[in-house]
Amino acid sequence: MRLIQYFRDGHRHVGWVQPDGDHAKEIGQVSSVFELANLAIARQSNIAALVKELATDRTVDYAELLAKKQVMAPLEHPEPARFFITGTGLTHIGSASARNKMHIATHGDGAPESDSMKIFRMGLSGGKPDAGQIGIQPEWFYKGVGTCVLAPGEDIPLPAFALAGAEEAEIVGLYIVGPDGAPYRIGYTLGNEFSDHVTEAQNYLYTQHSKLRACSMGPELLVGDLPDDVRGKSRILRDGKVLWEEDFLSGEKNMSHSIANLEHYHFRYSMFRRPGDLHAYFFGAAVMSYASGIKTQVGDVFEIEASAFGKTLRNKMVAVPDEGLVTVKVL
């Protein structure tokens, strides 16, 4: 089951994407996935059952909504500061290879094994523990709050201070914390974890700086289990032509960590189990254009797609005016 959020006739709605992929049934009684998730918790139901119960006879043209940029990100919080955007890396073989290429480019072929490769090997050996066991700790980063999340079709801003900006095609886990402080997984979506890889390559201690950028998610929310083997494509268009394209593999079959292990190491912190908060957790990228030597530029369009997630996530990179020196006022 896949869901969307959209604006129509001045109101926001939730839709259940139909088998043709171009239409959606409007869901009654709720106007957001946030409301839907809270209702599912209150009724001790699952989202799929609730959607089937609340589905109306009203059908919308999903393809038209997407073309008109009326489709929203698949999850939002009424208070954006209560939507935490975080993630991990080095969870896919491709991501470790890309990080190592950056390390070699900066420090040379004879450089000692990077910390990135060390933590990747740790994941291979202990990232998928047996049920009920705790595995090895993954990498983790903070990206921002709900204000940094862009909708499908929305422009991705490249800050004037950035040294570069490029896509990272990832699967994102979406979560809500219930009234009892227990985390619940709402579902999964496609994400572009837009980053500055040139800044990151200078020194791995700059990785967090490179992540403090906007990101995009959607268009669709996959409810239920994530397929073990997810196959998709990540591409860049320049002037309407394909500049770069590569297949990516995800899902636990292609990961060095289980999703349960990643979730444990995020939600073990009590600060991330505050009732009513939302969380988006990026599971890591398998491929990226930067590792292929691609230098993006303003106007490039990023596209990420996988059949398990329906339609393509598409965003264009645009320049942001230089704000110059940011100063602090004394009170």
Helices and strands as residue ranges (DSSP letters): E 2-8, E 11-17, E 23-27, H 33-43, H 47-54, E 55-61, H 62-67, G 80-82, E 83-87, H 93-107, H 115-126, E 141-145, G 146-148, E 149-150, E 156-158, E 169-177, E 183-192, H 197-202, G 204-206, H 207-211, E 215-222, E 230-238, E 241-250, G 252-254, H 259-267, G 270-272, E 278-285, G 289-292, E 301-306, G 307-309, E 313-319
